[in-house]
Amino acid sequence: MREEQTKATTERLIFHVDVNSAFLSWESVRRIKEGLPDLRDIPACIGGDPTKRTGIVVAKSIPAKKCGVNGTAEMSEHGHCPE
């Protein structure tokens, strides 16, 4: 029994939570509270400041997805959404 207990306590558990889309939702809530447009209803993406980071898109709204913005797009690719 002691050996079984040791195995149970030495096994590793890796738990990964992907919350990238949560950033868009949290920013949307903040903007709605301030009377600004809801980012979930317009083509919008979250990716950071391209002058400080790589600028890769980490979250995008459904309208942005419909315009062709995907997870490999860079923030500098403004041509996806013509409006």
C-alpha positions in Angstrom: 0.0 0.0 0.0 2.9 2.4 0.7 4.2 2.0 -2.8 0.8 2.9 -4.3 0.6 6.0 -2.1 4.1 7.1 -3.3 3.2 6.6 -7.0 0.0 8.7 -6.5 1.9 11.6 -4.9 4.7 11.6 -7.4 2.7 11.7 -10.6 2.6 15.0 -12.3 -0.6 16.7 -13.3 -0.3 19.5 -15.9 -3.3 21.7 -16.1 -3.5 24.2 -19.0 -6.2 26.9 -19.2 -6.4 28.9 -22.4 -7.9 32.3 -21.6 -6.9 34.2 -24.6 -10.5 34.9 -25.7 -11.3 36.0 -22.2 -9.2 39.1 -22.8 -11.5 40.2 -25.6 -14.5 39.6 -23.3 -13.0 41.5 -20.4 -12.1 44.5 -22.6 -15.6 44.4 -24.1 -17.2 44.6 -20.6 -14.9 47.5 -19.7 -15.8 49.4 -22.9 -19.6 48.7 -22.4 -19.4 50.2 -18.9 -17.8 53.3 -20.4 -20.5 53.6 -23.1 -18.1 52.5 -25.9 -19.0 49.9 -28.6 -19.0 46.2 -27.7 -15.9 44.6 -29.3 -17.7 41.3 -29.7 -20.0 43.0 -32.3 -17.3 44.5 -34.5 -14.2 43.2 -36.1 -11.7 43.3 -33.3 -8.6 41.5 -32.2 -6.2 41.5 -29.2 -2.5 41.1 -29.7 -0.5 43.7 -27.8 1.6 46.5 -28.9 3.5 45.4 -32.0 6.4 47.9 -31.2 7.0 46.0 -27.9 6.1 42.4 -28.8 5.7 40.3 -31.8 2.2 41.5 -32.3 0.6 38.1 -32.9 -3.2 38.0 -32.7 -4.2 36.1 -29.5 -7.9 36.7 -29.5 -10.4 37.9 -32.1 -14.1 38.6 -32.3 -16.5 36.5 -34.4 -16.8 39.4 -36.9 -13.0 39.5 -37.2 -12.9 35.7 -37.8 -15.5 36.2 -40.6 -13.1 38.8 -42.2 -10.3 36.2 -42.2 -8.3 37.2 -39.1 -6.8 34.0 -37.7 -4.4 33.0 -35.0 -1.3 33.3 -37.2 -2.1 36.9 -38.4 0.1 39.7 -37.3 -1.4 42.9 -35.9 0.1 44.8 -38.9 -2.3 43.0 -41.2 -5.1 45.6 -41.3 -6.4 44.5 -44.7 -8.6 41.7 -43.4 -11.6 43.8 -42.6 -12.4 46.4 -45.3 -14.8 48.4 -43.2 
